[in-house]
Amino acid sequence: MQTAERLTKIPPYLFMELRKKIAKARADGVDVISLAIGDPVEPTPESIIDELCRTARDPENHRYPTDEEKGMLAFRQEIARWYNNRYGVTLEPATEVLGLIGSKEGCHHFVLACINPGDIVLMTDPGYPAYRASILMGGGEPWNVPILRKNGYLPAFEDIPTDVAKKAKGMFLNYPNNPTGACANREFLNRLVEFARSWDVAVCYDNPYSEILFEGQERISFLMAEGAKDVGVELNSLSKPFNMCGWRIGMAMGNRDLLAAISKVKENTDSGIFNPVQFAGIHALKNEVSSIGHMLDVYGFRRQMVLEALQKIGIRFDAPKGTFYLWVPVPEGMTSIEFTNRLFDKTAVVVAAGTAYGQYGEGFVRISLTVPNVRLKEAMERIIREFA
Ligand SMILES: *Cc1c(COP(=O)(O)O)cnc(C)c1O
C-alpha cells in the first residue's frame, strides 16, 4: 500500500530511538522515570467529571453537537466571559469565538483555512513540533524563526528576510512557550501585530499555557494587543489548566473571517465537540477556575524542587516563568542528545533533548513537571547522586 507523499515530509519523532531504549529497559525491570512528556497526571476536578456524566445521560446530547462545528452558544459565551474576566478581552460569542477539539486541531485547521500550496508559514525554532506537521500537511512551507536565550526566546522580527516576510501568509506563535517556558509581554504583542499587518501575515497565537504562570508573571492574551483581531486568532484549551488533555476541548478566538473559514473546514471534517464535553467545559470555566490555583501550587513546588537539584549539580540559570516545563542548559561540553543519553544510562531518568524542538534547541533539555511529587523527588535524588 502506498501512502501519501505529504506524510513523508513530516520528520520522524526524535524520541523514537529513546523510546525503544525505554521499552527495552522497562522490559528488563529497570525503574524508568520519564520527565519527557507534558501530560498532567492529576485527575480532572471531580465536579467537571460529574457534569459530563450528568449530561451524558440525556439522549438529546447523543445527537450531533448543538450548533455543530461552532460549539454551542452557551459554551462560546462562557469562553467570552473567561477572556473578559482573566484577560480584559472583549469577544462577541456568536462571531468571535469557536469551539475546538483541542488547540492542536485548531492549528491544523488554521493552515487548511488560510494557506495555499507553497505559501510560507513562519514558526519558531525551537517550537512545538505539531506546527511543522500541520504546515506540511496543509501544503505550506515551514520557515523557522530562531528564538534565542539572549532575546528572552522571543523572535526578532527584523531578522526575518524581506523576501520571506513577503511570501509568508501565516505565523505560529506560542507564549507562554513550549518548550522554553518563556513569556511574552505587551510590547512584544504590539510588535507582532505591527509585523503581521505590514506583511499581511495571519497570526495563529497558540496559548494553551495562558494560565500556567509563576512568580507573579502577568497573564497575557494576544487579543489584548490593539488591532490583534484584525490580524489573527488565538487558540486556547482546557487540556492544561484543568487536567483535561484527553477530553479534547479547546477554542479559537479573534478575527471573524478567519474563524468563519476555520469553521467551514470543521463543518466538513469533525462536526464539533460532543455536547456533554462542552457542558463539562462550561462547568470548568464557571466553577473550577480556582482549581487552577491549586495546580499552580503543585507545579510551583515541583519547579522549586528541580531548580534546587539542578543547582546542586552546578546548573544555574534564570528560569522563565511560564508553562510546566523547565528548559535547562546542559553541562558544558555536552550536546543535548549526549546529556539525555548519559542521564538515561546512569539514572534511568528520561528528559526531552532540546533538538527535538529544532536546531536552536541544541544545548538544552526540557524537563516536564507533570509527574507525581514522589517520582520527581526520586528522579532528582538519582541525578544529584550521579552528577553532584
Ligand atoms: C499541549 C499543547 C497543545 C495541545 O493542546 P490540546 O488542546 O490538547 O490539543 C497545543 N499547543 C501546545 C504548544 C501545547 O504544548
Ligand as a Chemical Component Dictionary entry (heavy atoms), coordinates in Angstrom:
data_LIG
# 
_chem_comp.id                   LIG 
_chem_comp.type                 NON-POLYMER 
_chem_comp.pdbx_formal_charge   0 
_chem_comp.three_letter_code    LIG 
# 
loop_
_chem_comp_atom.comp_id 
_chem_comp_atom.atom_id 
_chem_comp_atom.alt_atom_id 
_chem_comp_atom.type_symbol 
_chem_comp_atom.charge 
_chem_comp_atom.model_Cartn_x 
_chem_comp_atom.model_Cartn_y 
_chem_comp_atom.model_Cartn_z 
_chem_comp_atom.pdbx_ordinal 
LIG C1 C1 C 0 -0.249 20.723 24.790 1  
LIG C2 C2 C 0 -0.141 21.666 23.658 2  
LIG C3 C3 C 0 -1.155 21.776 22.712 3  
LIG C4 C4 C 0 -2.288 20.781 22.636 4  
LIG O1 O1 O 0 -3.398 21.225 23.211 5  
LIG P1 P1 P 0 -4.755 20.426 23.008 6  
LIG O2 O2 O 0 -5.775 21.434 23.329 7  
LIG O3 O3 O 0 -4.732 19.285 23.966 8  
LIG O4 O4 O 0 -4.831 19.972 21.581 9  
LIG C5 C5 C 0 -1.079 22.767 21.751 10 
LIG N1 N1 N 0 -0.018 23.583 21.695 11 
LIG C6 C6 C 0 0.998  23.477 22.563 12 
LIG C7 C7 C 0 2.130  24.403 22.447 13 
LIG C8 C8 C 0 0.971  22.504 23.563 14 
LIG O5 O5 O 0 2.014  22.371 24.381 15 
# 
loop_
_chem_comp_bond.comp_id 
_chem_comp_bond.atom_id_1 
_chem_comp_bond.atom_id_2 
_chem_comp_bond.value_order 
_chem_comp_bond.pdbx_ordinal 
LIG C1 C2 SING 1  
LIG C2 C3 SING 2  
LIG C2 C8 DOUB 3  
LIG C3 C4 SING 4  
LIG C3 C5 DOUB 5  
LIG C4 O1 SING 6  
LIG O1 P1 SING 7  
LIG P1 O2 DOUB 8  
LIG P1 O3 SING 9  
LIG P1 O4 SING 10 
LIG C5 N1 SING 11 
LIG N1 C6 DOUB 12 
LIG C6 C7 SING 13 
LIG C6 C8 SING 14 
LIG C8 O5 SING 15 
# 
